[in-house]
């Protein structure tokens, strides 16, 4: 029974990711092979690396990739710091009305993110952020879900540790930097991974804020490539692979941690 | 910091007698720690939201930088606009497919992972891979995969002698197909949360109900479902909010077409704002979208008493 179940469910899982398997297979084909025998996954005698070679040497893919990386890394680091400081204020230090103010913060989770992009566009137009990576990075720093998760963590943070630091003469700031931050590594790593995946995926913001191809992030690059090379499907698949493989590898390495982080973020969020 | 330093030194001297002043110092610093978030929240959440409401009653001309008051005229225009009502209807059509499908599929997948099975890690990876992969990249794949005449899906169906639909270029099929793709992409998250909830159901409750003679199905209905209902409720809210914001599939696969059939409110906002540069009209639609979200959340919030069971 257990073996039968394993076989059936593995097949279900495999069917679920068929488009992605097909993507990987097609990325190594020549254009004329794409639809010819779509279910011959690999033409062993004739594997085509040309799609990748073309993308990496003759298209701006590497620029897009580095733009994406810049946006993701800078946004995630700033977001983590911002969330930790705010979470400490609302979760540990708990000033007057902290909880009331926090409820107001949480209400923002119900606002469709597309709404704030309209005024952002107008504002960025005035301060000259349009068509720069700043337009993508700056709004990413303030993230209510991240603040919420850090607050939850600091709510149950052992007060003794901080008090011990006070006894040794540290102030609030120093005890935060020396004691609280290092001990918050686990939730911050969780948040970092989640944010990495979310920001890597962002497409609406680049779509409206960026104009010049050398500023594009990967998702927008993929879009523009699709419009430009509408019928070169094998190349499109290779580009999709380039976008997916880094996240996929990160995921497979960190699978356990990643699953935990989604679950904690989900349950607490 | 100096101030607190002093307080701390004092505290050290007087020890237990004044945990009071320590608390006061912490609170004062708490306010300072919270200042960045006050600024960030105002700049990126509160003010933009306020501005959307303002925009919806003013006309802003980006070329000449002029602003004129319009009152409710944008809402009036919108309520008499066929395009708006089509987008409104499409949004709900999308929700009606996307929400139940994602929840049901997520639960089934979680049950699969919760059952006695080998290779659980591998099957789980298959289930969540779409959720973690880059959305736009997967959409490019779907675009070719579902190619109406030559794509692998349809060539397979045609080789079986069937006459398959043309998916994204067929007005009847486009929106449902986009909703299914949305589910496929998001369901990994639901699967993981349902799985966590299932694992949280205490084993002795199952044993007790078996002794009472409940069979598998009855056990699922009367033990499992009520116990995971808080998770189901949370996921229902998330899925509704997410479904209302669906945008990527329309932007990449259909551009709102064919014949407006996949233009949802979010896509309508995008088009009016960033293709026609009519920010006021877009803001008015945005205000409506916000109200819809609010109403749906409130309905579910008050409806939860009927079916959500907190231990």
Interface residues (C-beta under 8 A of the other chain):
Chain A: X1 X2 X3 X5 X6 X9 X10 X12 X13 X14 X16 X17 X19 X20 X22 X23 X26 X34 X35 X38 X39 X82 X85 X86 X88 X89 X90 X92 X93 X94 X95 X96 X98 X101 X105 X108 X110 X111 X112 X113 X114 X115 X116 X118 X119 X120 X121 X122 X125 X139 X141 X142 X144 X147 X166 X167 X169 X170 X171 X172 X173 X174 X176 X197 X200 X201 X203 X204 X207 X208 X218 X219 X220 X222 X223 X226 X233 X236 X237 X239 X240 X241 X243 X244 X247 X248 X251 X252 X255 X258 X259 X262 X263 X266 X267
Chain B: X1 X2 X4 X5 X8 X9 X11 X12 X22 X25 X26 X27 X28 X29 X30 X31 X32 X33 X34 X36 X37 X40 X41 X43 X44 X45 X47 X48 X49 X51 X52 X55 X60 X62 X112 X115 X116 X117 X118 X119 X121 X122 X123 X124 X125 X126 X127 X128 X129 X130 X132 X133 X134 X135 X136 X137 X138 X140 X141 X142 X143 X144 X145 X147 X150 X151 X152 X155 X156 X184 X189 X192 X193 X195 X196 X231 X234 X241 X244 X245 X247 X248 X251 X252 X266 X269 X270 X273 X274 X279 X282 X283 X286 X289 X290 X293 X294 X297
